[in-house]
Amino acid sequence: MMLRKPMPVARSIHWVPGGSEGAAAVSGAEVPLFITQGALREAMRHLRSDPEQELMGFLLGNLFECPDTGSRYVVITSAMRTGHVIGEVEPVQIPEEEWLGMQLELRRRRAGLMGWYHSAPFVGSSPARLDLETQRDRFRESWQSGLVIATTGPEPTGGFFRLAQDGSLNGMLIPFDEIVEDDAVLPGGRKRTLIDWANYHSEQPVESDRSERRPHMPPPRRATPEQPDPALGGMTSQPTLPVMLPEASLFDEDLPLAPMPEPRRFRFGAMATVLLGVGAVAAGLWWWSHREAFEPPSALSGVFSSHQASAPPVLRDTTVYAPPRDTSGLGGGSMAAAAPPPALPNSTAVSNPATGRTPPGGTMSTAPVPAPPSTRPAPNATAALPSAPAPAAAPPDARMQRFDALADSLETAIRNFQDRDADFTAKRLTCRGLGVGYQSADDAYIAVARAYSSVRATIDATRDARFRKLSSQIGDVNNTFDASKCPRP
């Protein structure tokens, strides 16, 4: 259903392309084209978000009929962005998935498809042949238009185009009207415009909107040769000394970095899996080489088992030996040291046959040789023995300290990437700056993963949980960077 409404000529700025003598030959020239400043501003902001790429979108609006004259005209009211980037040698500028997504968006907004737009390195006096082929294949109505805006060149250019009436691949830039907003109507009949294209002109008094940035990158200025200075009597002025600036890494991380020798081609999940496997193998080898420390020697275990099987039970005296007191006054220290120990059970006194006396030392045991005494203290002797000093605390493991330091560095790198992602979403940072933060988080995680593999066998539960949390966060960083569609550093 066609809407009926008078043409908004009074609130418009009429723009005519340079050398438009043959504009009447353009198909649909009898259907005037109007575009609101809101739609034009939205398309320009999309194209300037990445001037180095050829971005693309669609133009939405309605087809109207003037009730006074009965003529039709087109009003473009909004611009719909897409995430597609047109390749340099790509034969299809609008892929099928973007075309289907646009149709679904049209149903949701309840708007009509008025055309499409894209950026280009330059805009000539006539549309490019590939643009005309895309216009013929995708846009069948004669009043549908294409918009192309240049992002490079000595001055900003752009323009709307349609196909020729004969249906051939011929076309040219067409006139259009810019519908200004309420605050763009200035005193004296002047109007504030967003158009500064050098290949279009208007007969109306206009004023450029300097607050709106254009999707145009002027070429860098070339150094001009030295000119004679009249104030110096025709002599050339002395060249000024170059300004010495600090290195870029000290004050601006968003400047281009040195190229990497080779792009990274592995994922964090595979890297973590390999490191965990290496850690498990290293732990097994360490246990195998130190297994003798956890088992008794085989020779002693054989002696113990044979002795326990053949020897009768031996009753041990578990009382603590206390030497007798010296009552003779002849030196208690030497007497106490020479006093014979008490006889053990299962022992027989042996006397000297010549003297009939018992030799010093008292007795000779008739029982088999007992097993070596255990190093474990007797139950009744623990109270009498002096307590051993507590072992000194082991010094902190240097590998654990290195793991903690690297984990702190990784947390800082993740927060830095999150701040950069917020600036990138707000269009305050380019893909190059976001890639710097991603590269820092990537390197920090690799260092933490290597440190974790070296301490995994002895790491405590707190540090293990911290590593798993950091691995989850670095996965979120990877997904966020992939969603930005920026090239990996």
N, C-alpha and C positions, 0 to 999 in steps of 0.2 A: 504494500500500500504506500503510495507516494504522499508525502506531507506537503501541505500548502502553506506557504509563508512568504512574505515579501523578501526581496533580496536585501541583505544588509550592506548596501552600498555606502550609506552615510557613515558607517563605523569602520570602513575598510580603507586600506591603502592598496592601490592598483599598481602592480609591478609588471613590467614588460621586458622580455629578454632583448639583448642587443642584437641588431640585424634581424628583426622579426617581420620583415616585409612579407614573407610567405607564411605567416601564422594562420591565415585563413585556410590553408591546405591541410592543416592538421585535423585529423578526425576528432570530433567532439569539441571543436573550438566554439561551436554554437552552444555548448553546455559549459557555462563559466565555472571556474573552480575557486572556492573559498576555503581558507584554512584558519582556524583560531590560533591565537598566540599560545594558548596552553598546549595544543597539540604540537605546534612547531617547537616550543621550548622542550617538551618531553622528548622529541626525536633528537634534538641537538644535544641534550644532556646524555642520552644513550650513546650517541656516536663519539662524544668526547671522552667517555669513560675509558676508552682504549683507542686512541687515534692511530696506533700502529697496526691495528687489525681492521678488516673490512666487515663491519657489523651490519645486521639486517633486522628489519621489523616490518610491521603492517600498519596501514592507515585506515582508521575506522571513522564512520560518520553516517550521513543519510543523503538521499537524493530528494530534492525539494522541487516544487512547482510554484512559480510566482502567480498569485491570483490576479494580479493586474495585467500582466503580459502573456501569461500562459506558457512561458518558457521554463525549461528545466535548468537547475543548477545544482552543484555538488558542494556540500559543506563537510569538511574534515574536522572532527571534534576531538579526536584522541589518537594517540600512537601506542601501539602494542609492541613491546620489546620481545625479542627472542634471544636465546642463547647461542644461536648459530653464527659461525664465523665463515665467511665466504673464502674459499681457498684461491690461491693465485691461478691454478690451472684447472679449477673445478668447472665442468661443463654445466652443472645444474646449480643455480644460485639459490633456489628455494627447494630443499629436500622434502620428501614426502611426509616425514614425521612432523616437520614444522608446519606444513600445509594442513594436515589433519588437526594438529593442536590449535591452529588459528580458527578453524571452523567450529570447534567446541567452544572456544572463547567468544566467538561471535554470538552463539546461542545464549551463552550466559549473560553477556552484556546487552543482548537484544539490539545490536547495531549492525550496520551494513559494511561490507568491504569496499572501500573507496580506492585502494591501491596499496603500494608498498614503498619502502625507503631503504637506502643503504648508503654507506660511506664508500669513498673511492679516493685513490691518490690524487686525481685531478678530474676536472669536468671541462669538456671541450664545448665547441659551439653547437654540437649535436650529440644525441645519446650514443653510447657505445653499442656495438652490434649485439653483444651478449645481453645487455639490458633489454634491447628490443625483442630478442628471442624469448627471454623470460616473460616479458609483457604479453607477447602473443600466445605463449603456451598456457599461462596461468590466469590471465585476466581477459575475459572474452568481451566485456562491455566496452564500448567506445569511450565512455566517460570516465573509466577507471584510469588512474594516473600513477606514474612512478616519480619518486623524489630521490635525487642523488646529491650528496654534499661532499665536497672535497675536503680532505684533512691535511693536505700538503700543498706546496706551491708558493709562489711569491705573494699571492693575495687570496682571500677567501672567495670561493665560487660555489655555485650550486644551481639547481633548477628542477622544474617539473617537466615531464615529457609524456606524450601519448603517441600511439601509432598513426600512420598516415591513413587516409581514407581508402586507398586501393588495397589495403591488407598486406602490402609488401613490408619488408623489413626496412622501412623508411620512417623517420620521425624527426621531430625537432622540439626544442624547448618551447613551452607555451606560457602565455600570461597567466597570472593568478592574482587573487586578492587576499590580503592579510587582514583578518578581523581583529582589531585592537581591543584591548580590555578597557574597562572604565577608567582606571587610573592612568592609562596611556594617552588619553586625550588631554593635550596641553593647551594653555591659553594662546590665543592668536590663530587657532585652527591647525596648529602643528600636532603631529601624532608621533608617539614613541614607537619605534620599530625594532624587530629582531633581525631583520634582513640587512646584511652588509655585503652581499655578493657583488663582485665587480662586474659580472656579466648581466646584471639586471639594473634597471633604473626606474624611477617614478617621477611624475610631474608634480606630485603633491609635496608640500613642505613637511619633512620628516626629521626626526632626531633619533640617533642611534642609542639603543639601551646599553650603556657601558657596564651595567651591573651584571649582564649575562655573558658568560664566557662562551666563546665560539669553539667548535670542534676543528680548529685549524692550527697547525704548527708551522709558523714561518721558517724559512731556511735560515741557518746560522749566518751571521754577518761575516763577510770576508775582510781580511785586513787590507786596508787601502795603502798604497805607497805613500811615502812621505812627500808632502807638498812644501814648496818654498813659503816661508813665513815672511810676509811683508814687513812685520815689525822688526825682523832681524836683518833687514837689508837684502832680502832675497835668499838668505841662507836657510837651509833646512833645519828644522828644530831637532834638538837632540832626542833620541828615543828614550822613553821613560823606562825605568827599571821594572822588571816583572814583579808582581806581588807574590810573595812566597806564602803559600797556604799550607797548613798542616795536612797530614795524611788523611784520606777520606775516612779511614776506620776510626779516627779519633773523634770525629764530630758528626758524621752522617753515615749511618749504617745502610741507608737506602741507595747509596751510590753503587755503580756496578762493581762487582767483585771479580777477582781473577778467575778465569775459566777453570772449571774442574777438569782433571785429566780424563775422567770417564764418568758418565752419569751412573747413579746408583740404580741397580736393576733387581734388588731383592726386597722382600717385604719383611716387616717387623716380626710377624708371626713365625715365618720360617727361620729367621735369625734366632729368635728366642728358643725355638724347638731344638735347633742344633746346639746352642749353648747349654741347654739343660741336659741334652744327651751326653755332651762332652763332660759336664760336671759329674753325671752319674758314673760314667766310665772311670773318671779320675778317682772318685770316692771308692769304687770297687778295687782298683789297683792299690790304693793306699791301704785299705784294710787287708788285702792279701799279703802285702809286703810286711805288715806289722802284726800279722795274726799270731806270731810266736809270743808276743807280749801278753796275750790273753789266755794262753794255755801253759800248763806246767811242762818242764822238760821231760822228754820221753824216758831218759835214764832214771830220773828220780821217781817218776810214776811207776816204773817197773820195780824199783827197790821197795817202794811203799807197798805195792800190791803183794809182792812175794813175802815180805816180812810179816804183813798182817795175816797172811794165809798160814804161815808156819810157826810163828812165835806164839807162845802162850801169853795170856794177858798179864801185864806187869802192873803191880800196884805202885803208884807213884805217891811219894810223900809231897803233899801240896802245902805243907806248912812252910813258913818262911824261916830260914836258918838264922839264928842269932848267936854269935860267939859268946862263950862263958866269960864271966867277969874275972879279972885278975885279983885274987885274994892274998897273994903272997907278997905283994909289994915289990916285985922284981921287974916291973916294966909291963904295964898292961897292954901296951901296943904290941910288943913282940909276942907275948904269951897269947894274946887273942889271935894273932896271925898264925901261931904254931899249933893252936888247939885243934885236935882231930875233929872231923865232922861226925855227926851221929851216924850210926849204922843204918843202912837201908834195909828194908824187908827183903826176905829171900837171900840173905847173905850169911856167910859162915866165917867165924873168927879163925885165923890161922896163927898158931904160936910157933916161936922159934924152938926147935928141939934141943938146942944147946943150953939155952937159958931158961926155957919154959915160960918166957914172957911173950906177950902179944906185941908184935912190931908196931911202931908208930904208923898211924894211918888207919889202924883198927881192923878192918875187915876186907875180904875179897869176895866179890859177888860171884855166885854160882849160876846166876840166871843168864840167858843169852843177852847179847848186846842189844840194848833197846834202840828203837828207831831214833833218828835225830830229833831233838826236841822241837816242838812247833814254836814258831815265832809269836803265836797268839798268847798273850799273858793268861796265867791261871786265874780261874774265877775268884779264888780266895786271896790272890796276891795283888789285885788291882789297887786295893786301898793302900798297900804298903809301898808300891813303886812310885817314884816321882812322876808327875804328869809330863809328857813330852811337849815341847813347845809347838804351837800351831804353825803349820807351814806358811811361808810368806806368800802373799797374793801374787798370782802370775801377772806379769805386765800385760796391758791391753794389746790385743792383736792388731798389728799394723794394717792387715788387710781389712778388718772390720772398720777401722777409722777411715781408710780410703773409700770403702763402700758408702759410709755415711756422708763423706764430703761430696762424692759424685752424685749421690741421691739428692743432696741439697742443690747442687748445680742444675740437675735435671728439673727440679721443681721450679727454680727460677726461670729456666728456658721455656717451660710450658706456660708460665704466667706471661712471659714476654710475647709468646706466640698468640695467646688469647687477646692481649692488648692490641697487637698488630692486626688480628682478624677483625676486631671491632672497628679499627680505623679503616680497614679495607672495605668492610660492609658499608661504612659511611662515606665511601669514595674519597677518603683522605690519604690513602696509601695505594700504591700500585702493586702489581703482581711481583715485581722485583723486591720490594720491601717485605711483602708477605713471605717470599721464598727465603729471605735471610733468616727470619724467625723460625721457619720450618727446618732449615738446614741446621741451626743451632740446637733445636730440640732433638733432631735426628742424631747428631754427633754425641750429644750428652747421653741419650738412651743407649747407644752402642757401648759407650764407656761403662755405664752402670751395669749393663748385661754381662760384660766381661768380668767386672769385679764380683758380680753375684755368682758367676760360675766358679770362681776360685774359692768362695767361702760357703758355698751351698751346703756342703757336708756338715758344717759346724755352725751355721747361722741360726739365730734364735727366731722365735715365732714372730716377734714384733718387726724385725727387719724383713722377714719373709713376706709378711702382710704388706709392708710398705712397698716392696718391689712389685708385688702383684697389683697394687693400686696404681703405681706409676706406669706399669705396662698397660693397664686399662686406659689411663689418661693419654698415653702416647698413641694408643689406637684411635681415640677421639680426635687427636691432633691430625692424624693421617687422614681420617674421614673428612674433617673440615677442610683440609687443604685440597683433597680431591674434589669436593663440592665447589670450590672456588674456580675450578677449571683453569688454574694457572699452570704453566709448564713447570715441571719439577726441576729444581736446581741441579 
